[in-house]
Amino acid sequence: MKLSETKYRRLFEAAKDGILLLDGDSGQIIDVNPFLEEMLGLSHKEFIGKNLWELGYFKDIVASKENFAELQEEKYIRYEDLPLRNAHGLERKVEFCQQPV
Protein backbone atom coordinates (compact mmCIF):
# COMPACT_ATOMS: atom_id res chain seq x y z
CA MET A 1 0.00 0.00 0.00
CA LYS A 2 2.81 2.41 0.92
CA LEU A 3 4.56 1.76 -2.42
CA SER A 4 1.31 2.43 -4.28
CA GLU A 5 0.81 5.72 -2.41
CA THR A 6 4.38 6.77 -3.20
CA LYS A 7 3.92 6.02 -6.91
CA TYR A 8 0.62 7.93 -6.98
CA ARG A 9 2.20 10.94 -5.25
CA ARG A 10 5.10 11.01 -7.72
CA LEU A 11 2.73 10.84 -10.68
CA PHE A 12 0.51 13.56 -9.19
CA GLU A 13 3.44 15.87 -8.54
CA ALA A 14 5.16 15.26 -11.91
CA ALA A 15 2.05 15.50 -14.12
CA LYS A 16 2.12 18.14 -16.85
CA ASP A 17 -1.61 18.66 -16.43
CA GLY A 18 -3.11 20.77 -13.69
CA ILE A 19 -4.78 18.54 -11.13
CA LEU A 20 -7.07 19.77 -8.40
CA LEU A 21 -8.62 17.32 -5.93
CA LEU A 22 -11.91 18.29 -4.33
CA ASP A 23 -13.87 16.90 -1.43
CA GLY A 24 -16.88 15.39 -3.21
CA ASP A 25 -19.35 16.53 -0.56
CA SER A 26 -18.24 20.04 0.28
CA GLY A 27 -16.39 21.14 -2.85
CA GLN A 28 -13.38 22.16 -0.79
CA ILE A 29 -9.97 21.78 -2.37
CA ILE A 30 -7.98 19.05 -0.64
CA ASP A 31 -4.91 18.94 -2.89
CA VAL A 32 -3.39 20.60 -5.94
CA ASN A 33 -0.38 19.57 -7.97
CA PRO A 34 2.64 21.80 -8.65
CA PHE A 35 1.81 22.21 -12.35
CA LEU A 36 -1.52 23.91 -11.56
CA GLU A 37 0.09 26.03 -8.86
CA GLU A 38 2.61 27.29 -11.41
CA MET A 39 0.03 27.68 -14.18
CA LEU A 40 -2.22 29.88 -12.03
CA GLY A 41 0.45 31.56 -9.92
CA LEU A 42 -0.99 30.48 -6.57
CA SER A 43 0.74 28.63 -3.77
CA HIS A 44 -0.44 25.30 -2.41
CA LYS A 45 -1.56 27.05 0.76
CA GLU A 46 -3.72 29.48 -1.24
CA PHE A 47 -5.70 26.58 -2.73
CA ILE A 48 -6.20 24.26 0.25
CA GLY A 49 -9.48 24.51 2.14
CA LYS A 50 -11.15 26.87 -0.32
CA ASN A 51 -14.17 26.00 -2.39
CA LEU A 52 -13.58 25.85 -6.11
CA TRP A 53 -15.96 28.73 -6.75
CA GLU A 54 -14.05 30.96 -4.31
CA LEU A 55 -11.04 31.09 -6.63
CA GLY A 56 -11.29 33.99 -9.02
CA TYR A 57 -9.63 31.95 -11.77
CA PHE A 58 -12.58 29.62 -11.92
CA LYS A 59 -15.35 32.20 -11.66
CA ASP A 60 -16.33 31.91 -15.34
CA ILE A 61 -16.28 28.11 -15.21
CA VAL A 62 -17.84 27.34 -11.88
CA ALA A 63 -20.03 30.35 -11.28
CA SER A 64 -22.24 28.71 -8.70
CA LYS A 65 -22.83 25.72 -6.51
CA GLU A 66 -25.26 24.45 -9.16
CA ASN A 67 -22.33 23.57 -11.41
CA PHE A 68 -20.71 21.68 -8.55
CA ALA A 69 -23.96 19.79 -8.00
CA GLU A 70 -23.89 18.80 -11.67
CA LEU A 71 -20.32 17.54 -11.22
CA GLN A 72 -21.41 15.50 -8.20
CA GLU A 73 -24.24 13.93 -10.17
CA GLU A 74 -22.52 13.37 -13.52
CA LYS A 75 -19.01 12.70 -12.09
CA TYR A 76 -17.41 14.53 -15.04
CA ILE A 77 -17.84 17.89 -16.75
CA ARG A 78 -15.86 19.18 -19.70
CA TYR A 79 -16.04 22.83 -20.64
CA GLU A 80 -14.86 23.23 -24.22
CA ASP A 81 -16.21 26.76 -24.57
CA LEU A 82 -15.27 28.10 -21.13
CA PRO A 83 -11.49 28.09 -20.81
CA LEU A 84 -9.70 28.88 -17.60
CA ARG A 85 -7.86 32.21 -17.61
CA ASN A 86 -4.76 32.57 -15.52
CA ALA A 87 -3.39 35.74 -13.95
CA HIS A 88 -1.75 36.72 -17.25
CA GLY A 89 -4.97 36.25 -19.25
CA LEU A 90 -3.81 33.09 -21.02
CA GLU A 91 -6.60 30.62 -21.81
CA ARG A 92 -6.43 26.97 -20.81
CA LYS A 93 -8.94 24.25 -21.68
CA VAL A 94 -10.13 22.48 -18.56
CA GLU A 95 -12.15 19.52 -17.48
CA PHE A 96 -13.48 18.52 -14.10
CA CYS A 97 -14.07 15.02 -12.86
CA GLN A 98 -14.99 13.58 -9.52
CA GLN A 99 -12.84 10.67 -8.48
CA PRO A 100 -14.58 8.02 -6.39
CA VAL A 101 -13.15 7.71 -2.90
N, CA, C and O atoms as CSV, one atom per row, in Angstrom:
chain,resi,resn,atom,element,x,y,z
A,1,MET,N,N,0.827,-1.188,0.000
A,1,MET,CA,C,0.000,0.000,0.000
A,1,MET,C,C,0.877,1.260,0.000
A,1,MET,O,O,0.613,2.209,-0.737
A,2,LYS,N,N,1.910,1.254,0.825
A,2,LYS,CA,C,2.811,2.407,0.921
A,2,LYS,C,C,3.504,2.668,-0.422
A,2,LYS,O,O,3.662,3.823,-0.819
A,3,LEU,N,N,3.915,1.615,-1.116
A,3,LEU,CA,C,4.558,1.758,-2.420
A,3,LEU,C,C,3.577,2.351,-3.427
A,3,LEU,O,O,3.951,3.203,-4.233
A,4,SER,N,N,2.339,1.909,-3.383
A,4,SER,CA,C,1.305,2.429,-4.277
A,4,SER,C,C,1.067,3.913,-4.021
A,4,SER,O,O,0.942,4.690,-4.968
A,5,GLU,N,N,1.002,4.311,-2.767
A,5,GLU,CA,C,0.812,5.716,-2.414
A,5,GLU,C,C,1.988,6.567,-2.898
A,5,GLU,O,O,1.791,7.678,-3.391
A,6,THR,N,N,3.190,6.054,-2.760
A,6,THR,CA,C,4.382,6.772,-3.201
A,6,THR,C,C,4.361,6.968,-4.708
A,6,THR,O,O,4.671,8.055,-5.194
A,7,LYS,N,N,3.999,5.925,-5.456
A,7,LYS,CA,C,3.919,6.022,-6.913
A,7,LYS,C,C,2.852,7.029,-7.340
A,7,LYS,O,O,3.066,7.827,-8.253
A,8,TYR,N,N,1.703,6.984,-6.669
A,8,TYR,CA,C,0.624,7.927,-6.981
A,8,TYR,C,C,1.100,9.363,-6.728
A,8,TYR,O,O,0.877,10.240,-7.562
A,9,ARG,N,N,1.733,9.601,-5.619
A,9,ARG,CA,C,2.199,10.944,-5.251
A,9,ARG,C,C,3.204,11.458,-6.274
A,9,ARG,O,O,3.152,12.625,-6.664
A,10,ARG,N,N,4.109,10.603,-6.707
A,10,ARG,CA,C,5.099,11.010,-7.716
A,10,ARG,C,C,4.423,11.373,-9.032
A,10,ARG,O,O,4.776,12.374,-9.656
A,11,LEU,N,N,3.460,10.571,-9.453
A,11,LEU,CA,C,2.727,10.842,-10.683
A,11,LEU,C,C,1.950,12.149,-10.566
A,11,LEU,O,O,1.967,12.966,-11.487
A,12,PHE,N,N,1.281,12.348,-9.458
A,12,PHE,CA,C,0.505,13.561,-9.191
A,12,PHE,C,C,1.398,14.793,-9.249
A,12,PHE,O,O,1.040,15.796,-9.866
A,13,GLU,N,N,2.550,14.719,-8.612
A,13,GLU,CA,C,3.440,15.871,-8.544
A,13,GLU,C,C,4.194,16.131,-9.842
A,13,GLU,O,O,4.589,17.268,-10.101
A,14,ALA,N,N,4.401,15.105,-10.663
A,14,ALA,CA,C,5.157,15.264,-11.908
A,14,ALA,C,C,4.267,15.508,-13.127
A,14,ALA,O,O,4.777,15.827,-14.202
A,15,ALA,N,N,2.971,15.368,-12.984
A,15,ALA,CA,C,2.049,15.503,-14.124
A,15,ALA,C,C,2.177,16.879,-14.775
A,15,ALA,O,O,2.346,17.893,-14.098
A,16,LYS,N,N,2.093,16.888,-16.090
A,16,LYS,CA,C,2.119,18.141,-16.849
A,16,LYS,C,C,0.710,18.562,-17.230
A,16,LYS,O,O,0.488,19.195,-18.262
A,17,ASP,N,N,-0.223,18.204,-16.388
A,17,ASP,CA,C,-1.611,18.662,-16.432
A,17,ASP,C,C,-1.916,19.206,-15.048
A,17,ASP,O,O,-1.428,18.678,-14.049
A,18,GLY,N,N,-2.715,20.254,-14.984
A,18,GLY,CA,C,-3.114,20.774,-13.688
A,18,GLY,C,C,-4.130,19.845,-13.059
A,18,GLY,O,O,-5.136,19.505,-13.682
A,19,ILE,N,N,-3.877,19.435,-11.834
A,19,ILE,CA,C,-4.784,18.536,-11.125
A,19,ILE,C,C,-5.192,19.182,-9.815
A,19,ILE,O,O,-4.360,19.638,-9.030
A,20,LEU,N,N,-6.489,19.205,-9.605
A,20,LEU,CA,C,-7.074,19.770,-8.403
A,20,LEU,C,C,-7.992,18.708,-7.822
A,20,LEU,O,O,-8.897,18.239,-8.512
A,21,LEU,N,N,-7.781,18.319,-6.575
A,21,LEU,CA,C,-8.624,17.324,-5.934
A,21,LEU,C,C,-9.588,18.028,-4.987
A,21,LEU,O,O,-9.191,18.847,-4.158
A,22,LEU,N,N,-10.868,17.685,-5.136
A,22,LEU,CA,C,-11.910,18.288,-4.325
A,22,LEU,C,C,-12.553,17.267,-3.417
A,22,LEU,O,O,-12.639,16.088,-3.759
A,23,ASP,N,N,-13.004,17.713,-2.265
A,23,ASP,CA,C,-13.867,16.900,-1.431
A,23,ASP,C,C,-15.204,16.808,-2.153
A,23,ASP,O,O,-15.814,17.833,-2.458
A,24,GLY,N,N,-15.665,15.597,-2.428
A,24,GLY,CA,C,-16.878,15.395,-3.211
A,24,GLY,C,C,-18.139,15.904,-2.560
A,24,GLY,O,O,-19.119,16.170,-3.256
A,25,ASP,N,N,-18.151,16.049,-1.252
A,25,ASP,CA,C,-19.350,16.528,-0.557
A,25,ASP,C,C,-19.381,18.043,-0.428
A,25,ASP,O,O,-20.402,18.679,-0.688
A,26,SER,N,N,-18.257,18.611,-0.025
A,26,SER,CA,C,-18.241,20.045,0.277
A,26,SER,C,C,-17.753,20.923,-0.866
A,26,SER,O,O,-18.070,22.111,-0.920
A,27,GLY,N,N,-16.986,20.341,-1.776
A,27,GLY,CA,C,-16.394,21.135,-2.849
A,27,GLY,C,C,-15.101,21.814,-2.446
A,27,GLY,O,O,-14.530,22.575,-3.228
A,28,GLN,N,N,-14.628,21.547,-1.231
A,28,GLN,CA,C,-13.379,22.155,-0.787
A,28,GLN,C,C,-12.184,21.481,-1.453
A,28,GLN,O,O,-12.182,20.272,-1.682
A,29,ILE,N,N,-11.186,22.274,-1.753
A,29,ILE,CA,C,-9.968,21.783,-2.372
A,29,ILE,C,C,-9.137,21.072,-1.310
A,29,ILE,O,O,-8.837,21.640,-0.260
A,30,ILE,N,N,-8.768,19.822,-1.594
A,30,ILE,CA,C,-7.979,19.053,-0.637
A,30,ILE,C,C,-6.536,18.849,-1.100
A,30,ILE,O,O,-5.660,18.538,-0.293
A,31,ASP,N,N,-6.291,19.025,-2.402
A,31,ASP,CA,C,-4.912,18.938,-2.887
A,31,ASP,C,C,-4.833,19.556,-4.277
A,31,ASP,O,O,-5.827,19.626,-4.998
A,32,VAL,N,N,-3.650,19.996,-4.634
A,32,VAL,CA,C,-3.387,20.597,-5.944
A,32,VAL,C,C,-1.955,20.236,-6.323
A,32,VAL,O,O,-1.063,20.222,-5.475
A,33,ASN,N,N,-1.744,19.947,-7.595
A,33,ASN,CA,C,-0.383,19.568,-7.975
A,33,ASN,C,C,0.441,20.802,-8.359
A,33,ASN,O,O,-0.120,21.858,-8.648
A,34,PRO,N,N,1.759,20.669,-8.362
A,34,PRO,CA,C,2.642,21.804,-8.647
A,34,PRO,C,C,2.410,22.450,-10.021
A,34,PRO,O,O,2.571,23.662,-10.167
A,35,PHE,N,N,2.034,21.650,-11.024
A,35,PHE,CA,C,1.812,22.210,-12.351
A,35,PHE,C,C,0.691,23.248,-12.329
A,35,PHE,O,O,0.823,24.308,-12.940
A,36,LEU,N,N,-0.412,22.957,-11.631
A,36,LEU,CA,C,-1.524,23.914,-11.559
A,36,LEU,C,C,-1.139,25.121,-10.718
A,36,LEU,O,O,-1.532,26.244,-11.033
A,37,GLU,N,N,-0.384,24.905,-9.666
A,37,GLU,CA,C,0.089,26.031,-8.863
A,37,GLU,C,C,0.870,27.006,-9.741
A,37,GLU,O,O,0.647,28.217,-9.703
A,38,GLU,N,N,1.789,26.454,-10.531
A,38,GLU,CA,C,2.610,27.293,-11.413
A,38,GLU,C,C,1.764,27.939,-12.510
A,38,GLU,O,O,1.938,29.117,-12.822
A,39,MET,N,N,0.858,27.171,-13.087
A,39,MET,CA,C,0.035,27.676,-14.178
A,39,MET,C,C,-0.816,28.869,-13.739
A,39,MET,O,O,-0.996,29.820,-14.500
A,40,LEU,N,N,-1.339,28.815,-12.509
A,40,LEU,CA,C,-2.217,29.884,-12.030
A,40,LEU,C,C,-1.512,30.904,-11.146
A,40,LEU,O,O,-2.077,31.954,-10.843
A,41,GLY,N,N,-0.292,30.609,-10.731
A,41,GLY,CA,C,0.448,31.564,-9.920
A,41,GLY,C,C,-0.015,31.630,-8.479
A,41,GLY,O,O,0.133,32.665,-7.829
A,42,LEU,N,N,-0.571,30.546,-7.972
A,42,LEU,CA,C,-0.993,30.477,-6.573
A,42,LEU,C,C,-0.173,29.423,-5.844
A,42,LEU,O,O,0.272,28.448,-6.449
A,43,SER,N,N,0.023,29.618,-4.562
A,43,SER,CA,C,0.739,28.625,-3.765
A,43,SER,C,C,-0.223,27.522,-3.339
A,43,SER,O,O,-1.443,27.676,-3.397
A,44,HIS,N,N,0.353,26.422,-2.915
A,44,HIS,CA,C,-0.436,25.296,-2.408
A,44,HIS,C,C,-1.358,25.765,-1.283
A,44,HIS,O,O,-2.538,25.415,-1.237
A,45,LYS,N,N,-0.802,26.549,-0.396
A,45,LYS,CA,C,-1.558,27.053,0.762
A,45,LYS,C,C,-2.761,27.902,0.333
A,45,LYS,O,O,-3.795,27.890,1.001
A,46,GLU,N,N,-2.634,28.631,-0.766
A,46,GLU,CA,C,-3.724,29.484,-1.243
A,46,GLU,C,C,-4.888,28.678,-1.819
A,46,GLU,O,O,-6.004,29.188,-1.905
A,47,PHE,N,N,-4.647,27.445,-2.208
A,47,PHE,CA,C,-5.701,26.578,-2.730
A,47,PHE,C,C,-6.436,25.811,-1.635
A,47,PHE,O,O,-7.666,25.748,-1.630
A,48,ILE,N,N,-5.679,25.233,-0.711
A,48,ILE,CA,C,-6.204,24.261,0.245
A,48,ILE,C,C,-7.276,24.860,1.155
A,48,ILE,O,O,-7.110,25.935,1.731
A,49,GLY,N,N,-8.389,24.113,1.260
A,49,GLY,CA,C,-9.484,24.513,2.144
A,49,GLY,C,C,-10.501,25.446,1.519
A,49,GLY,O,O,-11.560,25.683,2.099
A,50,LYS,N,N,-10.198,25.979,0.346
A,50,LYS,CA,C,-11.146,26.871,-0.321
A,50,LYS,C,C,-12.093,26.048,-1.192
A,50,LYS,O,O,-11.765,24.945,-1.630
A,51,ASN,N,N,-13.258,26.605,-1.426
A,51,ASN,CA,C,-14.169,26.002,-2.386
A,51,ASN,C,C,-13.754,26.440,-3.778
A,51,ASN,O,O,-13.231,27.539,-3.967
A,52,LEU,N,N,-13.989,25.587,-4.733
A,52,LEU,CA,C,-13.575,25.855,-6.105
A,52,LEU,C,C,-14.104,27.200,-6.589
A,52,LEU,O,O,-13.388,27.957,-7.245
A,53,TRP,N,N,-15.353,27.491,-6.264
A,53,TRP,CA,C,-15.963,28.726,-6.754
A,53,TRP,C,C,-15.452,29.970,-6.036
A,53,TRP,O,O,-15.797,31.083,-6.431
A,54,GLU,N,N,-14.643,29.814,-4.995
A,54,GLU,CA,C,-14.045,30.957,-4.311
A,54,GLU,C,C,-12.807,31.490,-5.028
A,54,GLU,O,O,-12.384,32.621,-4.788
A,55,LEU,N,N,-12.227,30.674,-5.906
A,55,LEU,CA,C,-11.039,31.094,-6.628
A,55,LEU,C,C,-11.443,31.920,-7.832
A,55,LEU,O,O,-12.222,31.461,-8.668
A,56,GLY,N,N,-10.938,33.098,-7.927
A,56,GLY,CA,C,-11.286,33.987,-9.023
A,56,GLY,C,C,-10.997,33.407,-10.394
A,56,GLY,O,O,-11.671,33.743,-11.368
A,57,TYR,N,N,-9.990,32.530,-10.476
A,57,TYR,CA,C,-9.627,31.948,-11.769
A,57,TYR,C,C,-10.730,31.078,-12.345
A,57,TYR,O,O,-10.828,30.912,-13.560
A,58,PHE,N,N,-11.550,30.532,-11.482
A,58,PHE,CA,C,-12.578,29.619,-11.922
A,58,PHE,C,C,-13.958,30.267,-11.985
A,58,PHE,O,O,-14.950,29.578,-12.219
A,59,LYS,N,N,-14.036,31.574,-11.780
A,59,LYS,CA,C,-15.348,32.203,-11.663
A,59,LYS,C,C,-16.185,32.083,-12.928
A,59,LYS,O,O,-17.410,32.004,-12.835
A,60,ASP,N,N,-15.565,32.067,-14.112
A,60,ASP,CA,C,-16.331,31.908,-15.341
A,60,ASP,C,C,-16.734,30.466,-15.587
A,60,ASP,O,O,-17.691,30.206,-16.317
A,61,ILE,N,N,-16.016,29.523,-14.985
A,61,ILE,CA,C,-16.277,28.109,-15.212
A,61,ILE,C,C,-17.241,27.552,-14.180
A,61,ILE,O,O,-18.208,26.871,-14.522
A,62,VAL,N,N,-16.982,27.836,-12.960
A,62,VAL,CA,C,-17.835,27.344,-11.880
A,62,VAL,C,C,-18.411,28.564,-11.181
A,62,VAL,O,O,-17.910,29.004,-10.146
A,63,ALA,N,N,-19.473,29.101,-11.768
A,63,ALA,CA,C,-20.025,30.349,-11.278
A,63,ALA,C,C,-20.912,30.140,-10.062
A,63,ALA,O,O,-21.208,31.097,-9.347
A,64,SER,N,N,-21.334,28.930,-9.818
A,64,SER,CA,C,-22.243,28.706,-8.698
A,64,SER,C,C,-22.146,27.281,-8.189
A,64,SER,O,O,-21.500,26.424,-8.792
A,65,LYS,N,N,-22.789,27.057,-7.090
A,65,LYS,CA,C,-22.832,25.720,-6.513
A,65,LYS,C,C,-23.647,24.766,-7.384
A,65,LYS,O,O,-23.514,23.549,-7.255
A,66,GLU,N,N,-24.478,25.298,-8.256
A,66,GLU,CA,C,-25.260,24.448,-9.161
A,66,GLU,C,C,-24.339,23.647,-10.071
A,66,GLU,O,O,-24.594,22.472,-10.336
A,67,ASN,N,N,-23.282,24.270,-10.545
A,67,ASN,CA,C,-22.332,23.572,-11.408
A,67,ASN,C,C,-21.621,22.463,-10.635
A,67,ASN,O,O,-21.344,21.397,-11.184
A,68,PHE,N,N,-21.328,22.716,-9.365
A,68,PHE,CA,C,-20.706,21.680,-8.550
A,68,PHE,C,C,-21.678,20.532,-8.330
A,68,PHE,O,O,-21.274,19.370,-8.326
A,69,ALA,N,N,-22.949,20.844,-8.148
A,69,ALA,CA,C,-23.962,19.792,-7.995
A,69,ALA,C,C,-24.028,18.928,-9.251
A,69,ALA,O,O,-24.189,17.711,-9.162
A,70,GLU,N,N,-23.905,19.553,-10.415
A,70,GLU,CA,C,-23.886,18.798,-11.666
A,70,GLU,C,C,-22.671,17.872,-11.708
A,70,GLU,O,O,-22.780,16.725,-12.142
A,71,LEU,N,N,-21.525,18.359,-11.264
A,71,LEU,CA,C,-20.323,17.541,-11.219
A,71,LEU,C,C,-20.534,16.349,-10.285
A,71,LEU,O,O,-20.141,15.228,-10.608
A,72,GLN,N,N,-21.152,16.590,-9.135
A,72,GLN,CA,C,-21.405,15.502,-8.195
A,72,GLN,C,C,-22.303,14.437,-8.820
A,72,GLN,O,O,-22.092,13.242,-8.616
A,73,GLU,N,N,-23.289,14.869,-9.571
A,73,GLU,CA,C,-24.238,13.934,-10.170
A,73,GLU,C,C,-23.651,13.201,-11.371
A,73,GLU,O,O,-23.776,11.981,-11.481
A,74,GLU,N,N,-23.009,13.948,-12.272
A,74,GLU,CA,C,-22.516,13.367,-13.522
A,74,GLU,C,C,-21.122,12.765,-13.392
A,74,GLU,O,O,-20.726,11.945,-14.221
A,75,LYS,N,N,-20.371,13.158,-12.361
A,75,LYS,CA,C,-19.006,12.702,-12.092
A,75,LYS,C,C,-17.955,13.270,-13.040
A,75,LYS,O,O,-16.763,13.041,-12.834
A,76,TYR,N,N,-18.360,13.996,-14.061
A,76,TYR,CA,C,-17.407,14.525,-15.040
A,76,TYR,C,C,-18.069,15.670,-15.792
A,76,TYR,O,O,-19.216,15.555,-16.225
A,77,ILE,N,N,-17.350,16.766,-15.945
A,77,ILE,CA,C,-17.841,17.890,-16.745
A,77,ILE,C,C,-16.666,18.392,-17.572
A,77,ILE,O,O,-15.572,18.598,-17.046
A,78,ARG,N,N,-16.891,18.584,-18.849
A,78,ARG,CA,C,-15.855,19.178,-19.696
A,78,ARG,C,C,-16.420,20.465,-20.268
A,78,ARG,O,O,-17.521,20.489,-20.818
A,79,TYR,N,N,-15.651,21.529,-20.128
A,79,TYR,CA,C,-16.043,22.830,-20.644
A,79,TYR,C,C,-15.153,23.176,-21.825
A,79,TYR,O,O,-14.038,23.665,-21.645
A,80,GLU,N,N,-15.635,22.926,-23.016
A,80,GLU,CA,C,-14.856,23.234,-24.219
A,80,GLU,C,C,-14.907,24.728,-24.533
A,80,GLU,O,O,-13.953,25.287,-25.075
A,81,ASP,N,N,-16.017,25.367,-24.194
A,81,ASP,CA,C,-16.209,26.761,-24.566
A,81,ASP,C,C,-15.975,27.738,-23.413
A,81,ASP,O,O,-16.199,28.939,-23.564
A,82,LEU,N,N,-15.532,27.240,-22.280
A,82,LEU,CA,C,-15.273,28.103,-21.127
A,82,LEU,C,C,-13.862,27.839,-20.598
A,82,LEU,O,O,-13.701,27.159,-19.585
A,83,PRO,N,N,-12.859,28.360,-21.259
A,83,PRO,CA,C,-11.494,28.088,-20.809
A,83,PRO,C,C,-11.156,28.822,-19.522
A,83,PRO,O,O,-11.728,29.865,-19.206
A,84,LEU,N,N,-10.232,28.263,-18.810
A,84,LEU,CA,C,-9.701,28.878,-17.603
A,84,LEU,C,C,-8.755,29.993,-18.027
A,84,LEU,O,O,-7.991,29.828,-18.977
A,85,ARG,N,N,-8.796,31.110,-17.343
A,85,ARG,CA,C,-7.858,32.207,-17.613
A,85,ARG,C,C,-6.969,32.379,-16.390
A,85,ARG,O,O,-7.447,32.500,-15.262
A,86,ASN,N,N,-5.671,32.386,-16.641
A,86,ASN,CA,C,-4.756,32.569,-15.524
A,86,ASN,C,C,-4.528,34.054,-15.257
A,86,ASN,O,O,-5.161,34.904,-15.883
A,87,ALA,N,N,-3.641,34.358,-14.346
A,87,ALA,CA,C,-3.392,35.745,-13.951
A,87,ALA,C,C,-2.887,36.607,-15.099
A,87,ALA,O,O,-3.038,37.828,-15.069
A,88,HIS,N,N,-2.289,35.984,-16.109
A,88,HIS,CA,C,-1.754,36.719,-17.251
A,88,HIS,C,C,-2.741,36.768,-18.422
A,88,HIS,O,O,-2.411,37.279,-19.492
A,89,GLY,N,N,-3.954,36.234,-18.218
A,89,GLY,CA,C,-4.969,36.252,-19.253
A,89,GLY,C,C,-4.864,35.137,-20.277
A,89,GLY,O,O,-5.626,35.122,-21.244
A,90,LEU,N,N,-3.946,34.209,-20.093
A,90,LEU,CA,C,-3.807,33.086,-21.019
A,90,LEU,C,C,-4.942,32.089,-20.805
A,90,LEU,O,O,-5.304,31.787,-19.668
A,91,GLU,N,N,-5.500,31.581,-21.899
A,91,GLU,CA,C,-6.596,30.624,-21.810
A,91,GLU,C,C,-6.070,29.199,-21.746
A,91,GLU,O,O,-5.087,28.848,-22.399
A,92,ARG,N,N,-6.748,28.387,-20.942
A,92,ARG,CA,C,-6.426,26.965,-20.813
A,92,ARG,C,C,-7.735,26.188,-20.871
A,92,ARG,O,O,-8.701,26.554,-20.200
A,93,LYS,N,N,-7.779,25.132,-21.655
A,93,LYS,CA,C,-8.938,24.245,-21.681
A,93,LYS,C,C,-8.913,23.422,-20.404
A,93,LYS,O,O,-7.849,22.986,-19.964
A,94,VAL,N,N,-10.072,23.207,-19.812
A,94,VAL,CA,C,-10.127,22.475,-18.556
A,94,VAL,C,C,-11.236,21.432,-18.580
A,94,VAL,O,O,-12.175,21.502,-19.373
A,95,GLU,N,N,-11.096,20.485,-17.704
A,95,GLU,CA,C,-12.148,19.515,-17.476
A,95,GLU,C,C,-12.164,19.200,-15.988
A,95,GLU,O,O,-11.138,19.278,-15.311
A,96,PHE,N,N,-13.317,18.850,-15.500
A,96,PHE,CA,C,-13.480,18.525,-14.097
A,96,PHE,C,C,-14.021,17.122,-14.016
A,96,PHE,O,O,-14.907,16.750,-14.786
A,97,CYS,N,N,-13.502,16.335,-13.093
A,97,CYS,CA,C,-14.072,15.020,-12.859
A,97,CYS,C,C,-13.987,14.726,-11.370
A,97,CYS,O,O,-13.077,15.176,-10.674
A,98,GLN,N,N,-14.947,13.969,-10.914
A,98,GLN,CA,C,-14.985,13.581,-9.516
A,98,GLN,C,C,-14.455,12.175,-9.431
A,98,GLN,O,O,-14.975,11.266,-10.078
A,99,GLN,N,N,-13.429,11.993,-8.638
A,99,GLN,CA,C,-12.842,10.673,-8.480
A,99,GLN,C,C,-13.517,9.987,-7.307
A,99,GLN,O,O,-13.630,10.566,-6.226
A,100,PRO,N,N,-13.973,8.741,-7.515
A,100,PRO,CA,C,-14.579,8.016,-6.393
A,100,PRO,C,C,-13.564,7.829,-5.275
A,100,PRO,O,O,-12.372,7.651,-5.527
A,101,VAL,N,N,-14.038,7.870,-4.066
A,101,VAL,CA,C,-13.153,7.710,-2.905
A,101,VAL,C,C,-12.899,6.254,-2.651
A,101,VAL,O,O,-12.176,5.908,-1.716
